[in-house]
């Protein structure tokens, strides 16, 4: 949520002369684990409860991470443990490390009996340990809940994604809404078989 606030929302706040216009903004981050909205122009952050990995799991994961420091950095998150590709690091090399690190993290979850509650999730530039409750489909459900509370009736959605997991958003919406999915990642690795929209 920090990136969303810093790069998008705070500049919008600075531009808005009428702060109550911000009441029409909803941001979801960390696969729906953290949401940001505005009430009377004031930022309100809500975090899903009981989804963050235990602190001892984070410590153990960070010890394993030391073997992969050349290609990744620890990205601070509230409900996830996230390891992201370093800027300008060769993507192919990162993906090799990502795969090896993901296997070690999965073994860590299994050794600690947490594999039914948490999972290791990979995308183009990152690796996450996340609660199985949260994903991009869950995040979209939170957006729809907010839209319904605001009594907004969208005609359509455009979803832009660079990772396979981004299709979860379109899959969640495609049966009830007109959806266009724009994939900007590696098309050779893209599987659109579950999408009714393209």
C-alpha positions, 0 to 999 in steps of 0.5 A, a space after each residue: 500500500 505504501 507504493 500506491 500511496 506514494 506514487 498515485 494517491 498522495 499526488 492526487 491528494 495534492 491536486 484535489 482542491 476539494 478533498 471530498 472528491 477523494 471519497 470516490 477513490 478505492 485502492 486495494 493492495 497486497 492481494 486485497 489484504 489492505 484497502 485504502 479509501 477516503 471518508 470526507 477526504 481523509 484517508 482510511 486504511 483497513 487491513 484484513 485481520 489474521 492473515 499475516 504470516 507469523 513473525 517467526 515465519 518471516 524470520 526463517 524466510 529472511 534467513 533463507 533469503 540471504 542466499 538470494 540477496 544478489 537478485 532480490 530485496 525484501 519489500 516491506 508489506 503489512 500482510 505478506 512476506 515479499 521478495 522482489 527483483 532488484 532493479 536492473 537485475 537480469 530477469 532470466 537470472 532472477 527467475 532462476 533464483 525465484 524458482 529455487 527460493 520458492 521451493 525452499 519457502 514451500 519446504 519451510 511452510 511444510 516443515 512448520 505445518 503452515 502449507 494449508 493456511 499460507 502459500 508461496 506465490 510467484 509473479 513476474 518480478 516477485 515472490 510472496 508468502 501469502 495467506 490462502 484467503 487473499 489473491 487478486 480475485 479476493 481483491 476484486 471482490 473488495 472493490 465490488 463491495 465498495 462499488 456497491 456501497 457507493 451505488 456505482 453501476 459500472 458498465 464495464 471493466 478494463 483489467 491490465 496485467 503483466 502476470 498470469 495471476 492478473 487473470 484472477 481479476 477478470 475471471 472474478 468479474 467476467 460472468 457479471 460484467 463486461 470485461 476487457 483483459 489487456 495482457 502486457 507481459 510475456 505472451 508466450 507464457 500467458 494462458 487465457 483458457 479460463 477467460 471468456 473475455 480478451 
